[in-house]
Amino acid sequence: MLKTIHTAQQYWDVRSDLFANYYKTPSTFDKMFRKAVYLRTAVALKTIQQYPGCTVLDIGSGPGVNSVSWLKNSQASYLSGIDFAESMNQYARKNAAEEHVGNRCEFIEGDFLEHDFSSKKFDVSVAVGVLDYTVDAATLIKKMSEVTNKAFVISWPENGLRMFFRRQRYTCPVYHYTENEIRRLHDLCNISNLEIIRSQGGWVSVARK
């Protein structure tokens, strides 16, 4: 029997609660085998904390659990989340209101690569768990650089056993990278201040301007 193939939007549009629980109520399995999920969140928070009063763009913000955590644990002045799955945005708005940070954030339905930010820029932008589903990483990182003033954080999955099982389980395409590819993609944006942190099953990069 052939596996049904979905777009990333279709796959995640019905999984807002599942994805939120990875962060809010992690299981023992999550803690053991999804350590990269928590590391990338922590790296993003540390970066945001380095710029008091900053504005933040959370690309692929999903259910907004990370967004809310970053706002509650930093002096960020405002956060904009963008996600193409409206069920995720609805969850994020509700969660932000319940956590009393709804006045410091917004969640936009849309595709980051197609969204018109006009001349608006952000001090810090974050894309964690996004490049896994991005066909054109070069275009995404270039746009991130264009809309960011100070620093941007990205998580990068590598090829390996975990990626093999994800490809068997997921019904949407997933992608992987090497450390050399990560450096090359940042070079295309003339980023010289680049930190690459090893994580379980990949890396997290912090590019500073």
N, C-alpha and C positions, 0 to 999 in steps of 0.2 A: 504493500500500500504506500503510495507516494505521500510525503509530508506536505501539508498545506503551507504555502509560503505567504507571509504577510510583509507589509512595510513595517519599519520601526514604529511608525505612528500607530498603525493598527494593532501591533503587538502590545504596546504599552498603554494604549487608551483604555484597556479593560483591566489594568493591573496596578492601579493607584494604591489600593490598600496593601497589596503584597509588597510593593516597592517601599512604601512608607514603613512597613514593619521591619525591614532590614535595619533601619536606623532607630526606630522608636522602641521596639521590643525584639531585639536580636535573639535568635535561638542559639543553642550550643553549636549547631552546625554553622550558622552564620559567623559566630565568633572564631571558629576554627578555620573555616575555608573562605570567608569573605573579609579577611583582614585588610585587604587592599581597599575595600569600600570605606573603612573607618580611617585608614591612614590618609587617603586623599582628602577626606573631609577635614581632618586635623591640619593638614598642610595648607589647605585653603583658608581655614580659620586663622592660623598663625600669620599668613600673609595679610589678611584683612586687618588683623590687630596691629600690624606695623604701620598702618595709615589711619590714625584717629580722625573721625569725621568724614571718612571716605564714602563715596557712592560705589555701589557694587552691582554688577550684572551677573546673574546666575543663568547660564545658558543650559537649556535642558533641565530646568529647575524641578521637574517632576512634581511630587506631592508637597514640595516646599519644606520638608523636614530639615534639610540642610540650611536652607535660607533662613528659617526661623532660628535655628541654633546659632548661626553666624551673627544674626542681629542681636540675640540675647547675650552673646558672649564677646561682643566687641563694641567699639564706639562708632561703628558705621552709621552714617546719617540716614541713608536710604538704600534700599535694594530693589532692583527690578528683575523679576524672573520671567523667562520666556520659555514656553514649551508648546509643542504642536498638539499635545493630547489635552483636550479641554477637561476631561475628567480629572487629570492631574492638577490643572489650574484651579478647579473648583475645590478640590481637597486642600490645596495650598492656601487658598483664601480663607477657608474655614479654619484651618489649623493656625494660621497667623492671627486671626481674630481671637481664637481661644487662648493663645499664648500672649495676648496683649501687645503685639507688635504690628497689628494690621495697619496702623497709621504710618508705619515706616517702610512699607513695601507695596508692590503691585505685582500682579502676575498676568502676563500677556499671552494670549493664544497666537502662535505663529511659528514660522520656521526662521531661525536666526539668520540663515544665509540669505533669505529673501526679504526679511523685515527691514523697513526703511527707518533708520534711527535719525535721519536728517543730519544735523550737526551735533547731536547729543553724544557726549562721551562719558565714560565712567572711569573712576580712579583704579578700580580693580575689576577684572572680569574672570569668571571661573567656568570651566567646562569639564566637569568630572562625570565619567560614565557616558560621555557623548561621542568621543572619537571611535568607540566600539562600533557605532552604527553609521559612521560618516563615510560616504564614498570618496569625497574630495577633501582630504585633510588639509591640503595646501590652501584651498580657498577659505576654509574655516579659520585657520590660524592667521591668515592674512587679514581677514575681517576683524578678528579679535584684536589684533594689533592696532588696526585703524580706529576702533572705538574705545581703546584703553589708553589712559594717560600714564599710569604708573607701573602696574604689574598684572600679568595674567597667568592663571594656573590651569593646567590641563592634565588629565590622567590618560595613560596610554597602555592598553593591553598588549602583551606579547603573545607569540605563538607558543603552544605547549599543550600539556595534557588538559589543563583547565579550559583552554580555548577549544580543544577537540570536543570535550563534553558539552560546551556551550553550543557548538555548531550542531550537535546531535539533538539537543533539547530545544533550542530556540527555533521559532518559525519565521524569523526575519534574518537577513544577512548580518554577519558580524565581521569585524576587521581587526587586524593586528599590525604591530609595528616593531621595529628594531631601534636600539639606541642611536645608531647612526642615522636612521631616517628621522628621528626626533630632532637631532642636531641640524640636519640638512634643512628641514622644514622651518626651523627658527632662523637659520642663516638666510633664507629667502626673504625674511622680514627684517633683516639687518639687526637681529638681536644678538648682542655680544655678552650681556649679563644673564647667563642662563644657569640655573641649578637643576640638576636631574637627580631625583631621589628614587632609589630602588624600592619596589614594593612587591608584595606577593602577586606574581603573575603579570608584572609589568613595571611601569614607572610613573612618577608624578613630576611634572616640570613646572618651574617657576621662572618666568621671564620678566626681568625688570628693565624699565627704560631709564 
